[in-house]
Amino acid sequence: MTTVVRQGLRREVLEANLAIPQVGLATLTWGNVSGIDREAGVFVIKPSGVPYEALTIDDLVTVRLSDGAVVEGDLRPSTDTETHRCLYLAFPSIGGVTHTHSTHAVAFAQARREIPVLGTTHADTFNGPVPVTRDLTEQECAKDYEYNTGHVIVDLLDGDDQRAVEVPAALVAGHGPFTWGATARKSLEHAIICEAVADIALHTMSLSPTTPPPPHLLNRHYTRKHGPYAYYGNPAATAMR
């Protein structure tokens, strides 16, 4: 039985997954993107272990949001599927999720350190540090590990959807970054930015001890791109392309 998802979702998810290695966020098959159709109650995700260069739109797997059952696709979905599902259930604003093992963001995750706000490049996207979760317990790893990975992110953000909107990324301790956004494409964009600001932060911290810029400067950079008074960009021109 074919599940009907909103027009263009499968193509968007495919293109976002294919972009992961193109933008330098993945080694081998270490990364995945999903996108959700909330009206249909399903999300589309990359299959497990399929090389990006071999990935086609027919390989994508459709998963039911309510229980994680595969409703369309001949391959097994990504092993991170349950983490994606947990995030979708917790945060209604999320339309897409990306997970990678990008080098610099993983370095912060392995060090169990948040990515600090050291300048306006970070503040353009993230309204605060990119936080890091606690370690999963032995019990959480032994059973429902991937779903519990999502739970530690939800706990980190206190299940607050607005926090998820303002800082659309988190580092899972010892593991790596998960990012999200209104669409699959936007979640990938946040993954690219997360890796970039992690790289910049490491370079900055290597030069000298740092003091964050004043809050009013960081707030100005965030609010000129986000919220009711945003004025960055040309939405009409973007929509025409």
Residue pairs with C-beta under 8 A, 6 or more apart in sequence:
1 71
1 72
2 72
3 40
3 42
3 62
3 71
3 72
4 40
5 37
5 40
5 42
5 44
5 62
6 37
6 39
6 40
9 35
9 37
9 44
9 184
10 44
10 57
10 60
11 57
12 35
12 96
12 183
12 184
12 185
13 33
13 34
13 35
13 44
13 45
13 46
13 60
13 96
13 184
14 55
14 56
14 57
14 60
15 185
16 33
16 35
16 96
16 98
16 184
16 185
16 187
16 188
17 31
17 32
17 33
17 46
17 52
17 55
18 52
18 55
19 188
20 26
20 31
20 32
20 33
20 52
20 98
20 100
20 188
20 191
21 31
21 52
23 188
23 192
24 102
24 195
25 31
25 100
25 102
25 191
25 192
25 195
26 52
26 100
26 101
26 102
27 101
28 51
29 49
29 50
29 51
29 52
30 100
30 101
31 98
31 99
31 100
31 101
32 45
32 46
32 78
32 80
32 84
32 98
32 99
33 45
33 46
33 96
33 97
33 98
33 99
33 184
33 187
33 188
34 43
34 44
34 45
34 46
34 78
34 81
34 84
34 96
34 97
34 184
35 43
35 44
35 95
35 96
35 183
35 184
35 187
36 42
36 43
36 44
36 65
36 88
36 94
36 95
36 96
37 43
37 44
38 65
38 92
38 95
41 64
41 65
41 66
42 62
42 63
42 64
42 65
42 71
43 62
43 63
43 65
43 84
43 85
43 88
44 60
44 61
44 62
44 63
45 60
45 61
45 63
45 77
45 78
45 81
45 84
46 55
46 59
46 60
46 61
46 77
46 78
47 55
47 59
47 60
47 61
47 73
47 75
47 76
47 77
47 78
48 75
48 76
48 77
48 78
48 79
50 59
50 75
59 73
59 75
60 73
61 70
61 72
61 73
61 75
61 76
61 77
61 78
61 81
62 70
62 71
62 72
62 73
63 69
63 70
63 71
63 77
63 81
63 85
64 70
64 71
65 85
65 88
65 89
68 81
68 82
68 85
70 76
70 77
78 84
79 146
80 99
80 146
80 149
81 146
82 144
82 146
82 147
82 149
82 150
83 97
83 99
83 146
83 147
83 149
83 150
83 153
83 178
84 97
84 99
84 150
85 147
85 150
86 147
86 149
86 150
86 151
86 153
86 154
87 94
87 97
87 150
87 153
87 154
87 178
87 180
88 94
88 97
90 150
90 154
90 159
90 161
90 164
91 154
91 157
91 159
91 161
91 164
91 180
92 161
93 161
93 164
93 165
93 182
94 164
94 180
94 181
94 182
94 187
95 181
95 182
95 183
95 184
95 186
95 187
96 180
96 181
96 182
96 183
96 184
96 185
96 186
96 187
96 188
97 178
97 179
97 180
97 184
97 187
98 178
98 179
98 180
98 184
98 187
98 188
98 190
98 191
99 176
99 177
99 178
99 179
100 176
100 177
100 191
100 195
101 176
102 176
102 177
102 191
102 194
102 195
102 198
103 195
103 199
104 195
104 198
104 199
104 201
104 202
105 115
105 130
105 171
105 176
105 177
105 194
105 195
105 198
106 175
106 176
106 177
107 198
107 202
108 114
108 115
108 130
108 132
108 171
108 198
108 201
108 202
109 132
109 171
109 172
109 173
109 174
109 175
109 176
109 177
110 174
112 132
112 135
112 173
112 174
113 132
114 129
114 130
114 131
114 132
114 171
115 122
115 129
115 130
115 171
115 194
115 197
115 198
115 201
116 122
116 129
116 201
116 210
116 212
117 123
117 126
117 128
117 129
117 212
117 213
117 218
118 200
118 201
118 204
118 205
118 210
118 212
118 213
119 200
119 204
119 213
120 213
120 217
120 218
120 221
121 196
121 197
121 200
122 197
122 200
122 201
122 218
123 217
123 218
123 219
123 221
123 222
124 193
124 221
124 222
124 225
125 168
125 190
125 193
125 197
125 222
125 225
126 166
126 167
126 168
126 169
126 193
126 194
126 197
126 222
127 166
127 167
127 222
127 226
128 166
128 167
129 167
130 167
130 169
130 170
130 171
130 177
130 194
130 197
130 198
131 156
131 157
131 167
131 170
131 171
132 156
132 170
132 171
132 172
132 173
133 152
133 153
133 155
133 156
133 170
133 171
133 172
133 173
134 152
134 155
134 156
134 173
135 173
135 174
136 145
136 148
136 149
136 152
136 173
140 148
140 151
140 152
141 148
149 172
149 175
152 172
152 173
153 170
153 172
153 178
156 170
157 163
157 164
157 167
157 170
164 180
166 222
166 226
168 179
168 180
168 181
168 187
168 190
169 177
169 178
169 179
169 180
169 190
169 191
169 194
170 177
170 178
171 177
172 178
177 191
177 194
177 195
179 187
179 188
179 190
179 191
179 194
180 187
180 190
181 187
181 188
181 189
181 190
204 210
212 218
223 229
223 230
224 230
224 231
224 232
225 232
225 233
